[in-house]
Amino acid sequence: MILLNGGLSIGILTSLVGASLGALAVFIWSHIYATKTPFYNLSYTNYPAIQKVFVYLFFQVFALISAAIAFYILLFLIGAIFATFDTM
């Protein structure tokens, strides 16, 4: 898909932007979902500050890994869609 002398094609740029927006959406959705769980409402709010920091850091690592996986999956899917349009 990379052109030999023209840089990135429109399909690659669209795949990168779409995958980035999709990964951002997964990251934001995981935060919204986590704040609506019974764990957050009943026990997390009563934790001491240092324990909240460790729980939140663990959650951030999980959310970032999920967003990275979503980025690569979406990058592949959007790229495959554009590749099928190029062959038509």
N, C-alpha and C positions, 0 to 999 in steps of 0.2 A: 504493500500500500504506500510505502514511502517513494516519492518520486525521485529519480536520480539527480535531477538538477533544479527542482523547484521547491524543495523543502517538504513540509508536511502537507498532505492533501486535506481537503475539507472533510472527508470521512474520518480521518484520524483526529482532527481537531474537534469534530462533533462528538466522537466517541469519548475523548478525554473530558470534555466539558460535561457531557451527560453522565459519565461515570462519577465525576467529582460531585456533581449536584445530587446524584443518587446516594453516594456515600455520606454526604452531608445530611441528607434527609434521614438516613438510617441512624446516624449519630444523634440527631435532634430527637427523633422518635424514641430512641432508647431512653433518653433523659425524661421525656414526657411520660413514657410508660412506667418508668421506675418511680416517679413521684406519685403515681396513682395506685401503687401496690399497698396491701395492708402492712407489709413490713415497714415501709417508709412512714406511713401514718401512725403506726402504733409503737414501734420500737426505735427506729432510727432517730426520730426527733428527741428521744429521751437519753441518747448516748452522751457521754462526755465528749468534749471537743476533740481530743486526740484520737479517740476511737472513731469519731465521724470522719476524720481526715483519712485514716487507714481504710475505712470502708469505701469512702469516695474515691480514693486512689485506685483501689482494686476495681471499682466500677468503671473508672476512666480507662484503665487498661483493657478491660473487656469491651467497652464501647469502641475504643480505637481499633482493636483487632477485628471486631464485627464490621466496622466501617471500611477497613482495608480489604477484607474479604469481599464485601459488597462492591467496592471499587473495581476489583479485578474481574468479578463475575459480570458486572454491568459493562465494563470495558470490552470484554470478550463478546457479550451478547449484542451490544450496539455495533461493534465492529463487524460481527457476522451479518447483521442486518444490512449494513452498508455494502458489504462485500457481495451479497446476493443482488442488491440493486445495481451494482456495477456490471454484473454479468448479464443483465437483462437488455 
